[in-house]
């Protein structure tokens, strides 16, 4: 199994956004960028790494609207980085430029330094000064916010994901000790969990935010075999909604892509003719068929 990749659907300029993030985060780079034709225009794709976490981005001109239902926690750990205080301020200042502050960078009961910002591309980041005493966490942790109509189901969803992914475990869990406005006692203040070599986090919020999960930020599972694709497609789409091109929504509304590594090998290493054949074939599929994609890649 390969780690899960957050997939970001930008309104435009996916490569420009990737270059922006890579320019100020350590252990970051644009791995490759490419284009392929699609009905009504052209799709720009880019694979990039931010602080060791792999991402995939596309832009097609079709706006889906990235929102904060899936954000990215950035851990600044002074036990590993003595300049964490300074770095959190530096990166915050870059992200707020032409962006929107959702929670000011300040001291909170759960952290001496924390802030939530939506950057100029619409991507949301939670910057937090941490000092974990237990198991280390990666710098970047995708975080799911369960809002109405699925508020209160974050804990249940974590159990579901840990059951689907065999290499899984729960980490920290913090429940609300009492009712807090519309948020009920026992719902998740915060929890994190490990699936498919990837740490994720989850929170409940019953407030009226005006957003919930959509396809603009999805979780991409790169599969090396048809057996893996069949398993994850069936397990995650159960009581959910199967879509086109390997996309699906699970029963909580979270978008996933059950994808083949053949597709990404073509985008990274293929000729324009190979990319055109593979993407044309790919667009006819619902559940991805590895052998058919490989035949298109090979020109057979």
C-alpha positions as CSV (number, residue, x, y, z in Angstrom):
1,X,0.0,0.0,0.0
2,X,1.0,3.6,-0.7
3,X,0.2,6.6,1.5
4,X,-3.0,8.5,0.9
5,X,-2.6,11.8,-1.1
6,X,-4.8,14.8,-0.5
7,X,-6.2,15.8,-3.9
8,X,-6.9,19.5,-4.4
9,X,-9.2,20.8,-7.2
10,X,-8.1,24.4,-7.7
11,X,-10.2,26.9,-9.6
12,X,-7.1,27.6,-11.7
13,X,-3.3,27.6,-11.6
14,X,-2.7,24.4,-9.8
15,X,1.0,24.5,-10.6
16,X,1.3,28.1,-9.3
17,X,-0.4,27.1,-6.0
18,X,2.0,24.2,-5.7
19,X,5.0,26.4,-6.3
20,X,3.7,28.9,-3.7
21,X,3.5,26.2,-1.0
22,X,6.9,24.7,-1.9
23,X,8.6,28.0,-1.7
24,X,8.3,28.5,2.1
25,X,7.8,25.0,3.6
26,X,10.8,22.8,4.4
27,X,11.1,19.3,2.7
28,X,8.8,20.6,-0.1
29,X,9.0,20.5,-3.9
30,X,7.0,20.4,-7.1
31,X,7.6,16.8,-8.3
32,X,6.1,17.2,-11.8
33,X,3.4,19.1,-13.7
34,X,1.6,18.2,-17.0
35,X,-1.5,18.8,-19.0
36,X,-4.0,16.6,-20.8
37,X,-7.0,17.3,-23.0
38,X,-10.5,16.8,-21.7
39,X,-13.9,17.7,-23.1
40,X,-14.3,21.4,-23.2
41,X,-10.7,22.3,-22.5
42,X,-7.5,21.2,-20.9
43,X,-6.6,19.9,-17.4
44,X,-3.5,21.0,-15.6
45,X,-2.1,18.4,-13.1
46,X,0.7,18.7,-10.6
47,X,2.1,16.4,-8.0
48,X,3.9,18.2,-5.1
49,X,5.3,17.6,-1.6
50,X,4.7,19.9,1.4
51,X,6.8,19.2,4.5
52,X,7.1,15.5,3.4
53,X,3.3,15.1,2.7
54,X,2.5,14.2,-0.9
55,X,-0.3,16.1,-2.7
56,X,-1.9,16.0,-6.1
57,X,-3.6,19.0,-7.6
58,X,-5.6,19.7,-10.7
59,X,-7.3,22.7,-12.4
60,X,-9.7,22.5,-15.3
61,X,-11.6,25.8,-15.2
62,X,-14.6,24.0,-13.6
63,X,-15.0,25.5,-10.1
64,X,-15.8,23.1,-7.3
65,X,-15.0,25.5,-4.4
66,X,-12.4,24.4,-1.9
67,X,-13.8,24.9,1.6
68,X,-12.5,24.3,5.2
69,X,-14.3,20.9,5.7
70,X,-10.9,19.4,5.0
71,X,-8.0,21.5,6.2
72,X,-4.4,20.8,6.9
73,X,-2.9,21.0,10.3
74,X,0.8,22.1,10.3
75,X,2.6,21.0,13.5
76,X,5.4,23.2,14.8
77,X,7.2,21.2,17.5
78,X,9.7,23.1,19.6
79,X,11.1,19.8,20.9
80,X,12.2,19.1,17.3
81,X,12.7,22.6,16.1
82,X,14.0,25.3,18.5
83,X,12.8,28.0,16.1
84,X,9.2,26.7,15.9
85,X,7.8,30.0,17.4
86,X,9.5,32.0,14.7
87,X,8.6,29.6,11.8
88,X,4.9,29.5,12.7
89,X,4.8,33.3,12.5
90,X,6.7,33.4,9.2
91,X,4.5,30.9,7.5
92,X,1.3,32.4,8.9
93,X,2.3,35.8,7.4
94,X,2.7,34.2,4.0
95,X,-0.6,32.3,4.1
96,X,-2.7,35.3,5.2
97,X,-1.6,37.4,2.2
98,X,-4.8,37.8,0.2
99,X,-6.3,35.1,2.3
100,X,-8.9,35.0,5.2
101,X,-8.3,34.6,8.9
102,X,-10.7,32.1,10.4
103,X,-9.2,32.0,13.9
104,X,-6.4,34.5,14.7
105,X,-2.9,33.3,15.5
106,X,-3.0,33.6,19.3
107,X,-2.9,31.6,22.5
108,X,-5.7,29.1,23.2
109,X,-6.3,26.6,25.9
110,X,-5.1,23.7,23.7
111,X,-2.0,25.5,22.3
112,X,0.2,28.5,23.2
113,X,0.2,29.4,19.5
114,X,-2.5,28.5,17.0
115,X,-4.3,30.0,14.1
116,X,-6.6,28.9,11.2
117,X,-6.3,30.6,7.8
118,X,-7.8,30.2,4.4
119,X,-5.1,31.1,1.8
120,X,-5.5,32.9,-1.5
121,X,-6.2,29.7,-3.3
122,X,-9.0,28.7,-0.8
123,X,-7.0,26.0,1.0
124,X,-7.4,26.0,4.8
125,X,-4.5,25.5,7.2
126,X,-4.4,25.1,10.9
127,X,-1.0,26.2,12.3
128,X,-0.3,24.9,15.8
129,X,2.6,25.0,18.2
130,X,2.9,21.4,19.6
131,X,5.1,19.5,21.9
132,X,4.0,15.9,21.8
133,X,5.1,13.7,24.7
134,X,4.1,10.5,23.0
135,X,4.3,9.3,19.5
136,X,5.5,11.8,17.0
137,X,3.1,13.1,14.3
138,X,4.1,14.3,10.8
139,X,4.3,18.0,10.1
140,X,1.2,18.0,7.9
141,X,-2.0,16.2,9.0
142,X,-5.2,16.4,6.9
143,X,-8.1,17.3,9.2
144,X,-11.8,16.5,8.5
145,X,-14.5,18.7,10.1
146,X,-17.9,17.0,10.4
147,X,-20.5,19.7,10.1
148,X,-24.3,19.3,9.7
149,X,-25.8,17.0,8.6
150,X,-23.0,14.7,9.7
151,X,-22.0,16.6,12.8
152,X,-21.6,14.2,15.8
153,X,-20.5,11.3,13.5
154,X,-16.7,11.9,13.5
155,X,-16.0,9.3,16.1
156,X,-18.1,6.7,14.2
157,X,-16.4,7.7,10.9
158,X,-12.9,7.1,12.4
159,X,-14.0,3.6,13.5
160,X,-15.3,3.0,10.0
161,X,-12.1,4.1,8.4
162,X,-9.9,2.1,10.8
163,X,-12.0,-1.0,9.9
164,X,-11.7,-0.5,6.2
165,X,-7.9,0.1,6.2
166,X,-6.2,-2.9,7.7
167,X,-3.0,-1.0,8.7
168,X,-4.8,1.3,11.1
169,X,-4.9,2.6,14.7
170,X,-6.4,5.4,16.7
171,X,-4.3,8.1,18.3
172,X,-5.4,10.9,20.6
173,X,-9.1,11.3,21.3
174,X,-10.6,14.3,23.1
175,X,-14.4,14.3,23.7
176,X,-16.6,17.2,24.8
177,X,-17.2,16.7,28.5
178,X,-20.5,18.5,28.4
179,X,-22.9,20.2,25.9
180,X,-21.3,23.3,24.4
181,X,-23.9,25.2,22.5
182,X,-25.2,23.0,19.6
183,X,-22.3,20.6,20.2
184,X,-23.3,17.7,22.4
185,X,-21.4,16.0,25.2
186,X,-19.4,13.1,23.9
187,X,-18.8,14.5,20.4
188,X,-15.3,15.0,19.2
189,X,-13.3,18.0,20.0
190,X,-10.4,16.4,18.3
191,X,-9.1,13.0,17.4
192,X,-6.4,11.6,15.1
193,X,-5.9,8.2,13.5
194,X,-3.6,6.4,11.3
195,X,-4.7,4.6,8.1
196,X,-2.7,3.5,5.0
197,X,0.6,5.0,6.2
198,X,-1.1,8.4,6.7
199,X,-2.1,10.3,9.8
200,X,-5.5,12.1,9.6
201,X,-7.5,14.1,12.2
202,X,-11.2,14.7,12.7
203,X,-13.5,17.1,14.6
204,X,-17.2,17.6,15.1
205,X,-18.9,21.0,14.8
206,X,-22.7,21.3,14.9
207,X,-22.6,25.0,14.3
208,X,-24.0,26.3,11.0
209,X,-20.8,26.8,8.9
210,X,-22.4,26.9,5.5
211,X,-20.1,24.2,4.1
212,X,-19.6,20.5,4.2
213,X,-17.5,17.9,2.4
214,X,-17.3,18.2,-1.4
215,X,-15.1,16.9,-4.3
216,X,-12.8,20.0,-4.2
217,X,-10.7,18.3,-1.6
218,X,-10.7,14.5,-1.8
219,X,-8.5,11.7,-0.4
220,X,-6.7,9.8,-3.1
221,X,-5.7,6.1,-2.6
222,X,-3.0,5.1,-5.1
223,X,-3.5,1.4,-5.7
224,X,-1.0,-0.9,-7.4
225,X,-3.3,-3.8,-8.1
226,X,-6.9,-4.4,-9.3
227,X,-7.5,-6.3,-6.0
228,X,-6.8,-3.2,-4.0
229,X,-9.0,-1.1,-6.2
230,X,-11.9,-3.6,-6.0
231,X,-11.6,-3.8,-2.2
232,X,-11.5,0.0,-1.5
233,X,-14.1,0.8,-4.1
234,X,-16.5,-1.6,-2.6
235,X,-15.8,-0.8,1.1
236,X,-15.8,3.0,0.9
237,X,-18.8,3.3,-1.5
238,X,-21.0,1.1,0.7
239,X,-24.0,3.2,1.7
240,X,-22.4,6.1,-0.2
241,X,-22.3,7.1,-3.8
242,X,-20.1,5.7,-6.6
243,X,-18.9,8.3,-9.1
244,X,-17.0,8.6,-12.3
245,X,-13.2,8.1,-12.9
246,X,-12.6,6.3,-9.5
247,X,-14.3,9.0,-7.5
248,X,-16.8,8.1,-4.7
249,X,-18.4,9.6,-1.7
250,X,-18.5,7.5,1.5
251,X,-21.6,7.4,3.7
252,X,-20.4,10.5,5.6
253,X,-20.0,12.6,2.4
254,X,-16.2,12.5,2.3
255,X,-14.8,12.2,-1.3
256,X,-12.3,9.6,-2.1
257,X,-10.5,8.6,-5.3
258,X,-9.6,4.9,-5.7
259,X,-6.9,5.3,-8.3
260,X,-4.3,3.3,-10.2
261,X,-0.6,4.0,-10.1
262,X,-0.6,3.4,-13.9
263,X,-2.4,6.7,-14.4
264,X,0.2,8.6,-12.4
265,X,3.1,6.9,-14.1
266,X,1.6,8.0,-17.4
267,X,1.2,11.6,-16.3
268,X,4.7,11.7,-15.0
269,X,6.7,9.7,-17.5
270,X,4.4,9.2,-20.6
271,X,4.6,10.8,-24.0
272,X,1.8,13.2,-25.0
273,X,0.3,10.4,-27.1
274,X,0.4,7.9,-24.1
275,X,-1.1,10.5,-21.8
276,X,-3.9,11.2,-24.3
277,X,-4.7,7.5,-24.7
278,X,-4.6,6.8,-20.9
279,X,-6.8,9.8,-20.0
280,X,-9.3,9.2,-22.7
281,X,-9.7,5.6,-21.5
282,X,-9.8,6.7,-17.9
283,X,-12.7,9.1,-18.5
284,X,-14.9,6.2,-19.6
285,X,-14.6,4.4,-16.3
286,X,-16.4,4.4,-13.0
287,X,-14.4,1.9,-11.0
288,X,-10.8,2.0,-12.4
289,X,-9.7,-1.1,-14.5
290,X,-5.9,-1.4,-14.2
291,X,-5.4,-3.8,-17.1
292,X,-7.4,-1.6,-19.5
293,X,-5.4,1.5,-18.4
294,X,-2.1,-0.4,-18.9
295,X,-3.2,-1.5,-22.4
296,X,-3.9,2.1,-23.3
297,X,-0.5,3.2,-21.9
298,X,1.2,0.5,-23.9
299,X,-0.7,1.4,-27.1
300,X,-2.5,-1.9,-27.4
